[in-house]
Amino acid sequence: MDPRFWHDRWETGRTNFHEGQPNAFLVDYIQTLNLPKGARIFLPLCGKTRDIAWLLSQGFHVVGAELSATAIDQLFADLDVTPDITQQGTLQHRSAPGLDIYVGDIFDLTPTALGQVDATFDRAALVALPADMRDRYAQHIVTLTQSAPQLLVTFQYDEALIQGPPFAIPADQVKALYGDAYTLTRLARQDTDGGLKGHPATEELWHLIAAPAP
Ligand SMILES: C[S@@+](CC[C@H](N)C(=O)[O-])C[C@H]1O[C@@H](n2cnc3c(N)ncnc32)[C@H](O)[C@@H]1O
């Protein structure tokens, strides 16, 4: 998807994907990841999600990647924190205690820059990408995180009624994208509160664990 689409959304404040509170699946299912305090959790395409403040409050270290500098300005303002800022190639690195954010195209992020992560939480990231970008994205996440365990939130809805993003990602597509690298378990599904764009929708939570070597 053209980066201008997202820059425009942030510049004009059309960010209805932003939840004003930590994601309910994250809060209810984080224990499934069985992470110790201080574990590093990666949030791809993080926007200014409140999940970051919540994870920090739970004693985790958060690493995010986000295209929009405006989103990250707002994130740090919401956190009431002034980050240190350095340039790393095409990416800007904004850091504060417990928090590293890479501002720029996630496809420019390397495993070396990201460093070791213990888990990934994908909410409104995979589903934000059109079909022709998803393979590349999923492979990039696997490479970046070295198949770290993942919680992945997807949507199901009638695509004849709703135009994404967020895009519907049926179970067989989750398996096609991640089935080689991970063993997949659907942990939960629930109707989206108030529907999506006026139509019924369902959200699903997937738990991805590195598949045993063949
Ligand atoms: C639907 S929003 C979700 C934000 C956040 N995960 C949340 O739950 O509120 C998708 C975000 O991905 C960002 N984005 C889109 N393409 C990107 C890319 N190639 N690299 C980094 N971020 C990207 C957009 O700027 C936008 O903030």
The ligand as a Tripos MOL2 file, in Angstrom:
@<TRIPOS>MOLECULE
LIG
   27    29     1     0     0
SMALL
NO_CHARGES

@<TRIPOS>ATOM
      1 C1         -4.0930    0.1770   11.0880 C.3       1 LIG1
      2 S1         -2.7490    1.0470   11.7710 S.3       1 LIG1
      3 C2         -2.4760    0.1090   13.2800 C.3       1 LIG1
      4 C3         -1.6110    0.7990   14.2990 C.3       1 LIG1
      5 C4         -1.4600    0.0160   15.6130 C.3       1 LIG1
      6 N1         -0.9570   -1.3320   15.4110 N.3       1 LIG1
      7 C5         -2.7390   -0.0220   16.3780 C.2       1 LIG1
      8 O1         -3.1970   -1.1240   16.7500 O.co2     1 LIG1
      9 O2         -3.3130    1.0520   16.6650 O.co2     1 LIG1
     10 C6         -1.4200    0.5190   10.7190 C.3       1 LIG1
     11 C7         -0.1520    1.3220   10.9520 C.3       1 LIG1
     12 O3          0.8900    0.7980   10.1170 O.3       1 LIG1
     13 C8          1.7070    1.8600    9.7130 C.3       1 LIG1
     14 N2          2.4230    1.3770    8.5140 N.ar      1 LIG1
     15 C9          1.8850    1.1110    7.3100 C.ar      1 LIG1
     16 N3          2.8160    0.6590    6.4660 N.ar      1 LIG1
     17 C10         3.9840    0.6210    7.1620 C.ar      1 LIG1
     18 C11         5.3210    0.2390    6.8350 C.ar      1 LIG1
     19 N4          5.6510   -0.1880    5.6120 N.pl3     1 LIG1
     20 N5          6.2790    0.3280    7.7960 N.ar      1 LIG1
     21 C12         5.9460    0.7740    9.0490 C.ar      1 LIG1
     22 N6          4.7000    1.1380    9.4130 N.ar      1 LIG1
     23 C13         3.7270    1.0760    8.4800 C.ar      1 LIG1
     24 C14         0.7350    2.9990    9.4800 C.3       1 LIG1
     25 O4          1.3350    4.2690    9.5070 O.3       1 LIG1
     26 C15        -0.2560    2.7840   10.6170 C.3       1 LIG1
     27 O5          0.0820    3.5380   11.7540 O.3       1 LIG1
@<TRIPOS>BOND
     1     1     2 1
     2     2     3 1
     3     2    10 1
     4     3     4 1
     5     4     5 1
     6     5     6 1
     7     5     7 1
     8     7     8 2
     9     7     9 1
    10    10    11 1
    11    11    12 1
    12    11    26 1
    13    12    13 1
    14    13    14 1
    15    13    24 1
    16    14    15 ar
    17    14    23 ar
    18    15    16 ar
    19    16    17 ar
    20    17    18 ar
    21    17    23 ar
    22    18    19 1
    23    18    20 ar
    24    20    21 ar
    25    21    22 ar
    26    22    23 ar
    27    24    25 1
    28    24    26 1
    29    26    27 1
@<TRIPOS>SUBSTRUCTURE
     1 LIG1         1 GROUP 0 **** ****
